[in-house]
Amino acid sequence: MELTCQDCGSPIPSDTCPSCQKPAPLWAKFCPHCGKGLSRVESSTNPNSKAKKKRKLCSDESCIGIIGPDGVCTECGKRPF
């Protein structure tokens, strides 16, 4: 059984819950079916985990963007203060 987005129908990356054996999104802390806690261990070898720690958030508190390699926010286009 694969999870899909209710809005667009795209597949959602998932794992099997060890308690109920149903799919749970990879980012879920609890199974959406049985409610049991899911222990997710972020691998130190995962290249994305290191990139997330190094990213710099936009200094505009109303923006959700990050500062790109060019020094400009990816959402609003501003440079950090």
C-alpha positions as CSV (number, residue, x, y, z in Angstrom):
1,M,0.0,0.0,0.0
2,E,1.4,3.4,-1.0
3,L,0.6,6.7,0.5
4,T,-0.5,9.5,-2.0
5,C,-1.1,13.2,-1.6
6,Q,-4.9,13.9,-1.2
7,D,-4.5,17.1,-3.3
8,C,-2.3,16.2,-6.3
9,G,-2.1,12.3,-6.1
10,S,1.7,12.3,-6.0
11,P,3.3,9.4,-4.0
12,I,4.4,10.3,-0.5
13,P,7.8,8.7,0.7
14,S,6.8,6.3,3.4
15,D,8.0,3.5,5.6
16,T,6.0,0.6,7.2
17,C,4.9,1.2,10.8
18,P,6.5,-1.6,13.0
19,S,3.3,-1.8,15.1
20,C,0.5,-2.0,12.6
21,Q,2.4,-2.7,9.4
22,K,0.7,0.1,7.5
23,P,2.5,2.9,5.6
24,A,3.6,6.0,7.5
25,P,5.2,9.1,6.0
26,L,9.0,9.2,6.4
27,W,8.7,12.5,8.3
28,A,6.0,11.3,10.7
29,K,6.7,11.1,14.4
30,F,3.6,9.0,15.0
31,C,1.8,6.5,12.8
32,P,-1.3,8.1,11.2
33,H,-3.1,4.7,11.5
34,C,-2.4,3.4,15.0
35,G,-0.9,6.4,16.7
36,K,2.2,4.6,18.0
37,G,5.4,6.6,18.1
38,L,7.9,6.1,15.3
39,S,11.6,6.2,16.1
40,R,13.2,7.9,13.1
41,V,17.0,8.0,13.3
42,E,18.6,10.5,11.0
43,S,21.7,9.0,9.4
44,S,24.9,11.0,9.7
45,T,25.9,9.6,6.3
46,N,22.8,11.2,4.7
47,P,24.1,14.2,2.7
48,N,20.8,16.0,3.2
49,S,21.1,16.0,7.0
50,K,24.4,17.9,6.8
51,A,23.0,20.4,4.3
52,K,20.0,21.1,6.6
53,K,22.3,22.0,9.5
54,K,24.4,24.4,7.3
55,R,21.5,26.3,5.7
56,K,20.8,29.8,6.8
57,L,17.2,31.0,7.2
58,C,16.1,34.3,5.8
59,S,16.4,37.1,8.4
60,D,12.9,38.5,7.5
61,E,10.7,36.8,10.1
62,S,7.7,36.8,7.8
63,C,9.6,34.8,5.1
64,I,10.1,31.0,4.9
65,G,13.0,31.1,2.5
66,I,16.7,30.2,3.0
67,I,19.7,32.1,1.9
68,G,21.0,30.6,-1.3
69,P,24.7,30.3,-2.5
70,D,24.4,33.7,-4.1
71,G,23.6,35.3,-0.7
72,V,20.0,36.0,-1.6
73,C,16.8,34.6,-0.1
74,T,15.3,31.8,-2.3
75,E,11.7,33.1,-1.5
76,C,11.7,36.9,-1.2
77,G,14.9,37.8,-2.9
78,K,16.3,39.9,-0.1
79,R,19.8,39.8,1.2
80,P,20.3,39.1,4.9
81,F,20.5,42.0,7.3
